[in-house]
Amino acid sequence: MTSLDKKTRGRTSHGRLRALDVYLVHQERELLVRSEGDWARAAFVDVGFGEHPWTTLDSAEAFRALHPGLPVVGVELEAPRVETAQAHADALTSFRQGGFDLPLVPGERVRLIRAMNLLRGYRPEDVPGIHQTLGAPLLEGGLLVEGSTDTPGAVLVAHLLRRVPEGLSREALLFHTDFSRGFAPVLFRDWLPRDFRRRVKPGEPIHTFFADWTAAWQEAREAGHGEPPEAFRHSVLRLASRVEGLVTDVWLLDNGYLLWKPPGGVFR
Ligand SMILES: C[S@@+](CC[C@H](N)C(=O)[O-])C[C@H]1O[C@@H](n2cnc3c(N)ncnc32)[C@H](O)[C@@H]1O
């Protein structure tokens, strides 16, 4: 355990991170299938899998549909949870005790690291350091995903951080909803990643973003787009004329994803 690691509740469920799996399979296919040189055996590492490794196993199945030989490593701070998970270990899937300083074996390479729903109890000011520690083993071009969802996984917000030659780039923020809770931009506020959760306040860039999105959503509704998926799509299209870096691919908008890549990276 490093000085940053903290004990946390382990609640999780099958399918909770399915929307993230779907996003990664669609948008990060290259990352998941790369197999030249160091990438040949590069793993997906799921940090903080919880009381049961359901989300790790869900993702292993989703990603192996593209890359059948993908090594998957589940990491947990709590030894009894690691012990329980061993029932699901196999030649390509391992479960190890450890924290942000990932328990990799010598020579092991990493393409993707996911840390979902584990920073709620951590201090926001520690998050940048946690990102750096977690992202350190990534191959260049590799991705760290860190964020939160509600309990069923109907609402999700995550940081996407990319390993680039200069270090770890704060590439994007990803928002997703499956519309089962309706739609309004405020839906995402309580599920923001730890470093932004309490910062939706005047003067903060994340507050400006939500104010702009809410105005765009109200305009979309006034223009007759009242159903949640339509209100979402039209709000994002309107928002894109005010905010730089919104990715408005049809697939993203049709499936409830807002991907924001602010020029110069996501603000701190
Ligand atoms: C709420 S569960 C989330 C499970 C799963 N990732 C999900 O999204 O459903 C959080 C888990 O993260 C673990 N955890 C917290 N801090 C950790 C750390 N620094 N390293 C590894 N695991 C950690 C906790 O022990 C807990 O089991």
PDBQT file of the ligand as one rigid body, heavy atoms in Angstrom, charges set to zero:
ROOT
HETATM    1  C1  LIG A 301     -16.899   0.547  -5.374  1.00  0.00    +0.000 C 
HETATM    2  S1  LIG A 301     -15.739  -0.680  -5.831  1.00  0.00    +0.000 S 
HETATM    3  C2  LIG A 301     -15.777  -0.498  -7.596  1.00  0.00    +0.000 C 
HETATM    4  C3  LIG A 301     -15.755  -1.788  -8.319  1.00  0.00    +0.000 C 
HETATM    5  C4  LIG A 301     -15.771  -1.688  -9.840  1.00  0.00    +0.000 C 
HETATM    6  N1  LIG A 301     -14.578  -1.029 -10.328  1.00  0.00    +0.000 N 
HETATM    7  C5  LIG A 301     -17.006  -0.983 -10.339  1.00  0.00    +0.000 C 
HETATM    8  O1  LIG A 301     -16.884   0.072 -10.965  1.00  0.00    +0.000 OA
HETATM    9  O2  LIG A 301     -18.108  -1.497 -10.141  1.00  0.00    +0.000 OA
HETATM   10  C6  LIG A 301     -14.165   0.067  -5.433  1.00  0.00    +0.000 C 
HETATM   11  C7  LIG A 301     -13.067  -0.921  -5.162  1.00  0.00    +0.000 C 
HETATM   12  O3  LIG A 301     -11.811  -0.245  -5.323  1.00  0.00    +0.000 OA
HETATM   13  C8  LIG A 301     -10.918  -0.767  -4.377  1.00  0.00    +0.000 C 
HETATM   14  N2  LIG A 301      -9.832   0.202  -4.178  1.00  0.00    +0.000 N 
HETATM   15  C9  LIG A 301      -9.885   1.403  -3.543  1.00  0.00    +0.000 A 
HETATM   16  N3  LIG A 301      -8.688   1.997  -3.592  1.00  0.00    +0.000 NA
HETATM   17  C10 LIG A 301      -7.873   1.168  -4.258  1.00  0.00    +0.000 A 
HETATM   18  C11 LIG A 301      -6.513   1.241  -4.642  1.00  0.00    +0.000 A 
HETATM   19  N4  LIG A 301      -5.779   2.297  -4.309  1.00  0.00    +0.000 N 
HETATM   20  N5  LIG A 301      -5.996   0.228  -5.343  1.00  0.00    +0.000 NA
HETATM   21  C12 LIG A 301      -6.750  -0.867  -5.678  1.00  0.00    +0.000 A 
HETATM   22  N6  LIG A 301      -8.040  -0.985  -5.332  1.00  0.00    +0.000 NA
HETATM   23  C13 LIG A 301      -8.602   0.023  -4.656  1.00  0.00    +0.000 A 
HETATM   24  C14 LIG A 301     -11.765  -0.999  -3.136  1.00  0.00    +0.000 C 
HETATM   25  O4  LIG A 301     -11.172  -1.932  -2.263  1.00  0.00    +0.000 OA
HETATM   26  C15 LIG A 301     -13.084  -1.459  -3.737  1.00  0.00    +0.000 C 
HETATM   27  O5  LIG A 301     -13.156  -2.865  -3.751  1.00  0.00    +0.000 OA
ENDROOT
TORSDOF 0
